Amino acid sequence: LELSRVEIVLVRPRRPANVAAACRAMKNMGLRGLRLVEPPSGLGDPEARALAYGAWDVLDGAIPATTLGEAVSASVAVVGTTGREVAGAWTPRRLAAEAAALAGGGTLGIVFGPEATGLTGAELERCHALVHVPTDPVHPSLNLAQAVLVVAYELRLEALARDAAPPPAVATERAAAGEVEAAILELRRALLEIGYLDAANPDHILAELRRLAARARPSPREVVLLRGLARQIAWAGRVARSGTGAG
Amino acid sequence: LELSRVEIVLVRPRRPANVAAACRAMKNMGLRGLRLVEPPSGLGDPEARALAYGAWDVLDGAIPATTLGEAVSASVAVVGTTGREVAGAWTPRRLAAEAAALAGGGTLGIVFGPEATGLTGAELERCHALVHVPTDPVHPSLNLAQAVLVVAYELRLEALARDAAPPPAVATERAAAGEVEAAILELRRALLEIGYLDAANPDHILAELRRLAARARPSPREVVLLRGLARQIAWAGRVARSGTGAG
């Protein structure tokens, strides 16, 4: 995947020094796109500026956001990193191998959680795939900048190898994650309307449907189809309720 | 190569903090053997101890030496790292691939020079091979601990791959194509019922949904969900038609 189509997303980083060091690691590996969800204060302080030496363009170009959803709304695919050995999690190398297919013609967001706690369960659910750096279980915790470095290093090697290889096939256009999520939320309302989702606990089943949709990486046209489907289901649900008084 | 047969050699590191951070990077990746040529003073200071958090065994076990020759005298092979793009230098990945052959039955020493200047010409001449991390030429300088991390990461991945018998590859179970098609046909009836598919020409849009589903490669569980969804949509459609007489 071209490195210009990768965005690093740091979620609630606590220490400005870690953000600064992550900027340097990104710049070392040729990455530029950075989004910060709830950035810490102090990114302009002399210590952080010094630690971001030479990578000030990355730091100053970082786009702030208030939620992960906002930060990745323009990304076609979202990959979450985890410090735990999660079943099915990819190595950074596997991520690099899959990145171009994942991103379609768009942008790939790679998400790193807060230093101490990592991403929340809900944030991990937003992700289409998970990545874990296979550190020694005896001493597993990489610091934030080091995790960014390893992932960026793998993406860089893959991009360099790709540059040296014959040109890729034309990728099908993929809808941005925010558009897919909007369709999912419209389906949620419709499926509540027809009683397919349990109003007391709709999000468990919905999460399964979301993963299914994410795996298919819909095109913009397919998102339009899904939204039309949601509207028609909602209409049938409303009529069914009002016509029979069953609601 | 077994990680116990790798030794990291830091030559004249200037800052104790960098040595400490390198110890952590080593420990993250399962390396233990460290030699320090002309180590800096201050390795026992609180800042360095704090930075070596959890990797004190590596730091305290480091073997000091006065020259590179002394530090690598027990190594079968010696690899030097360079921050410059030297003709013929290996990537860390190539090093990992060659490591076992290089080390024979013995120990491989991997040598990192001082932060600012790197190894001298005479020191590089002692090395059997050179390694360069392919950073972006715009911003090439990795710090010492990051260079150690990337090299150690590659060695670790190679060692893990070597350990792994046939790779686990716990692939998620996928539903058979016939099961997916049965769910699609059930959805077709339901979507006709609610008027989402045009009764005069239902199969054009259906083909698009079929492609979307095929791309997601649903699991058997997901096929069950989709069939449940189809039944619920069909139910709402029937009620809507009968309740209002719109059918």
Interface residues (C-beta under 8 A of the other chain):
Chain A: R24 A25 K27 N28 M29 G30 G54 A55 A87 G88 T91 R93 V133 P134 T135 D136 V138 H139 P140 S141 L142 N143 A145 Q146 L149 V150 Y153 R156 L157 L160 L191 E193 I194 G195 Y196 I205 E208 L209 L212 A213 R215 A216 R217 P218 R221 E222 L225 G228 L229 Q232 I233 W235 A236 G237 V239 A240 S242 G243 T244 A246
Chain B: R24 A25 K27 N28 M29 G30 G54 A55 T91 R93 V133 P134 T135 D136 V138 H139 P140 S141 L142 N143 A145 Q146 L149 V150 Y153 R156 L157 L160 V170 T172 L191 E193 I194 G195 Y196 I205 E208 L209 L212 A213 R215 A216 R217 P218 R221 E222 L225 G228 L229 Q232 I233 W235 A236 G237 V239 A240 S242 G243 T244 A246
